[in-house]
């Protein structure tokens, strides 16, 4: 369905100082270790600022990584409201076929509320072991791992807990998470297309793998900010919102450093508590930040390993900009901000569009991995450089699969092919070709450099895909074609 636009207002009308947003943009754009992709700020239910750094665009689905968990939590909240799911029921009670296998008393005592709050009793991540024990049914693999402590007494960030919660909703409803959420949450919120990695076929992954727009993130945050009510209609129980947005078990280490960390403030039902408000949180800077005390939602997508630094920039610049009353005489500042938001863009690669010397030596050149192996992308075995009618094409070869990338004369060249990409690059020296490939449905950028002197290439991810595998995985899944997929 087509999304209904959110109400729009100027920052000043909603008491937001545009200078604070400008300062935040300055901070993230000048940080060498933060690559911003999108920003949406909602205040008092109105969209006061939004922008996408080209080649990313508003309508593009992007992999949200663990921010997917907050959508899974929402599905579980609806299932509780509909009487399908009981928070105080043992998890194993919903899987009678595993009863004979699951003998550990702590595993049998694990309740639904424990997996919803990452309090299964395990002291560390169990995803590798759970999926390794039973690839076909990871819930069984997870339940076969005896908890280290009594469930409900310790916190550990643990992917199979969310996977199991998602599997419960899908088993009890007879639908995938996407199908279950569509009429109950997605359509009422005006959220259009989403796409979710599945494993096994027909079961949305739950803990990761959701591809959605920044607008979808913002709408989910606004639903929670409004206590589960949307346009006068209750979609989520108030009790679920309250439990999702409060800490259940402390995860603080008691140090000064921990007190300054947004990952040691506690954990709710698939939401992290923050030093300010709470958030849905995905790897590399995919955030849905809910600030009830400021009646504000902030949605971001990005590519950074320095996620605390990104949050710090919000607390330093955006929080002070959230005033208590409309601001008079700020029309010019709001206009300047809007003009900047309209022209946001990632800097292209600084390079010549063609070889500065001896172009013939580059024509039909082939390059193999430097050192015999591409460590960052092991499936990449060869790079080919060709030219026709004055245009250069770089082809990434993975066995029988080939990704052809046409170099632009300047800026970014977007290709909406089977793997949506944006490409920028050229010759940074007579014997060096650099190509940056942004995989537009993910947070990821791959830099490939070809050296003419020894006919080798290097490939480096700026943020490494957590799912791994061939480059064709760097897109939103089409379930009918992609089928079952491994962990995302």
Secondary structure, DSSP 8 states (H G I E B T S, - for coil): -------B--TGGGTB-HHHHHHHHHHHHH-TT-EEEEEEEEETTEEEEEEE-BT--TT--EE-GGGHHHHHHHHHHHHHHTTS--TTSBGGGG-GGGTTT---HHHHH-BHHHHHTT-SS-SS--HHHHHHH-SS-HHHHHHTS--SS-TTS-----HHHHHHHHHHHHHHHTS-HHHHHIIIIIHHHT----EE-BSSTTSB-SSS-EEE-HHHHHHHHHHHHTTTEETTEE-S-HHHHHHHTS-SS----SSHHHHT-TTSS-B-SS-EE-SSSEEEEETTTEEEEEEGGGTEEEEEEEE-S-HHHHHHHIIIIIGGGB-SS--SS-HHHHHHHHHHHHT-B------BSS-SS-GGGTTTEEEEEGGGS-SSSTT--EEEEEEETTEEEEEEEETTEEEEEE--SSS-EEE-SSS-EEEEEEEEETTEEEEEEEETTSS-EEEEEEETTTTEEEEEESS--SS-S-GGGSS---HHHH-S----
